[in-house]
Amino acid sequence: KAVAGEIDMQFRHIAWTNYPLLLDSAEKGGYRVMKWILAEGSNYCLHPNMNHQDPGLRELMENKDFRHALSLAINRAEVNEVAYQGMGTPRQASVLPSVKYFKQSQAEAYAKYDPAEANKLLDGIGLTARDEEGMRKRLDGQKLTINIEYAPLFGPWRDCTQMVCKYWGEIGIRAVPK
């Protein structure tokens, strides 16, 4: 319906992957495609569950070095290119630069892709033991698995989650999309 020009206005649930198609079809469909900056710090954001009912996972999620390692292991530039067609800005989910209280240091905090540093942080907190698949074990000796729950109806969240699972796997963290 969007491509055919049968919608007066549509904001939600239009996939980024359709952007080129929408642009190519705009004249024929008699509509225009507009981009505007949203008042959100990030379209895709991960929130570790620091109140997890499993004490072993909770201990890790509460550890800032663990969270920093997970952040450093994400290749935001690649996510931007693949999932957002290069239209985003790789950074942390902080307030927008147009906001009075914006601080560049917050937007850049642990956002640089640095898997070597991520591995150092994980080793530093004692996550050195590996299972038979080469993935890290938790501090209590159990397999370390993080479930990433997401809603596939919002933008490229499925693609982002798949990429994050791949990146974390490269530092020995098993992540499962749900």
N, C-alpha and C positions, 0 to 999 in steps of 0.2 A: 504494500500500500504506500509506503514511503517513496519508493522509487517511481511509482506511477503518479505521484503527486496527489494521492487521495487522503492525505492527512494535513490538517491545518498547522499543527505544531506537534513535534515529537522531540522529547529530550531523553527520557529514560529508555533503556533497553534497545537502543540502536547501537549495534556493535561497531567498534573501531574498524574492524576488518571490512565493513561496508562503506567506509568513507570514500574510497576512490569510485565505487559504483554510484554512490549518491551524487558525487560531483559530476561524473560523466552523464548521468541521467537527468540532471537538474533542468536543463533547457527543455528537453522533450517532455518532462513531467510538469513543467510550469511552476517550479519552486526554486528556492534558493537555500543553500547550505550555509549556516552561520556557525562560526566558532566563537566561543566566549570563555573567559576565565571564570571558573567556578570558585566559590568561596570555601574551598576545601583544600587542606594541605596535601592530600594525596588521594588518588582514585583507588589505589590498592594499598592496604596497610595490614600488617600482621600485629596481633596483640597476644603475646604469650600469657598463658593462664597461670598467674602467680599464686592462685588459690587452688591449684589442682588437688584433687582428692588423693592422688597417689603421692606419698611423701617423697619418693625418689625423684619424680618429675618436678614436684613443687620446689624441692631444694635446688634443682638446676635452673628452673625458670626464675627463681628469686636471685640467682647469682648474676650480677651485672656483667661479669666477664663472659659468661655463657651467652647472654643476650647480645653483647657486643660482637662476639664471634659469629653468631648467626647473621647479624647485620652485615658484617664485613665480608661474609661469604656470598652475598647477593650481588650479581653483576647488573646493577641498575641501568647502565648504559645499554646493555644488550636487551634487557627487558623493555626499555623505552623503544628501541629500534624494532624489535619483533612484535611486541604486544600493542604498542602505541604508535607505530609507524613513524617514530622519531619526533612526534609532536609534543612530548612531555619534557620535563626537566628532571633528570636523575638526582634525587635528594631524599632527605628524610621527610617524614610527614610533619612539617612544622607550619607555622602560619605563612601566608603568602608574602612575597617581598613588598607588596604594596601596603601591607599593614604596618602601622606606626611602630609596633614593638618587634618587628622582624629582626632576627639576628642571623647573619650568614653562618656563624659557627654552629648554630642549632640545625640549620638545614644541611650542613655538611658532616655533622657528628656521626662517625662510624658508617658513613655512606659510601666511602671509597671502597672499591672492590679490591680486597686484599686477602685472598685465601691463605697465604703464608702466615699472616698475622693472626687470622682466625684459628689456624691450627696451633699456633703458639699459645694463644689464650686457652684453648681447650686442653692442651697438654698441661698448661700451668695450673688448671683447677683439678687436675688428676684424671682426666678422661683419656687415659693412654691405652687401656686394655681394649682389645678388639675381639669381635665374635668371628665365627667361621666364615662369614661373608666379608670380613674386613671392616665392618662398621664398628663404631665405638660402643663400648658398654657404659652403662651408668655407673655412678660411684658405688652403688650397692651391688654391682656385678651383673645386673640384669641387662638384657638388650635395650639399647636406647632407641626408642621410636617416638617420633612426634607426629601426631595427627594434625593436619591443617584443614580445618573446616572452613568452607567458603560457599557463597551463593553464586552459582554459575550464570545467573541472569543479569549480573551487573558488569557490563563492559567485558574486558578480557581477563576476568579474574581466574578462569579455568587455565588459560595459558600462563598467567603469572604464577599460579600455584604450581603448575607442572615444572616451570623453570626453577622456582625456589627449591622444589624437591630435588631436582638435578644438582643444583649448586650445593645444597647441604650434603647430598650424597658424596660429593667430591671432597668434603672435609670429614667424611666418616659419620655423618648424622643421617640416619634413616628417617625420611619424612614420607608420610602417606597422605595423599589428597582425599578429602571426604566432602 
